[in-house]
Amino acid sequence: MDPTDRFVEAVRNPTPDIHLDVLTALIGASFERDADVDEVVATLDHLAAECEPTFEGILGQFHHHLTGNTADYGDPRNSYLHAVLHRGLGIPITLSVVAIELGRRLGVPVHGVGLPGHFMVGCGERFADPFHLGRIYSVEELEPAWQRMTGIREPLDRRLLGSVTSRGIALRMLNNLKATFVAMDDPVPLRTLARLRGAFPELAHEHAEYARWLRHWN
């Protein structure tokens, strides 16, 4: 099935039988059609086989294989899981997807933590930042670290430390791509982006905006 169609079907399915790695890999494959979703899964399997089955073991991969792309944060490839794994570069949310999926393979309960301005991962009462080489924080250390990274001075709402759903992660990834592609005003990726975002009923208010993106095709 076409990767965009697969993504739309998964998002619209109220009980999707699809793991986060496949769901997010379909985003990248929608924009780069030569991407192989099965290869993404196999690469994550290989990385997991190299890890000790602990939170520290998983985060150790970010010292050896993966890091944040601080030189070109806005490169859309930072949001394509196949490209992140191939290049070893990503943004906080895609690197967090890698950590979550390594955890799933190893039986370590790693979850996504959607803080304002910076996505991280958690495991029990500890949190980690895959973008900055997997540094691990306690609950007490997390707020000042988050404030330093984002420049936000208000207190951290502890309710945000809960697990983000796979659907929520995919939507946040698409929010990053929206910011990139709208600024570029490139009609080809915007057409794909409109299809992907159109799968979310909560984004129905954007339909008029999609029409502006697709004016090149009229």
PyMOL commands that set and color helices and strands:
alter all, ss='L'
color gray80, all
select helices_A, chain A and resi 3-12+20-31+37-49+55-59+61-64+76-79+81-87+92-106+130-132+139-150+158-161+166-184+187-197+201-217
alter helices_A, ss='H'
color red, helices_A
select strands_A, chain A and resi 67-68+89-90+111-115+118-123+126-129+135-138
alter strands_A, ss='S'
color yellow, strands_A
deselect
rebuild
show_as cartoon
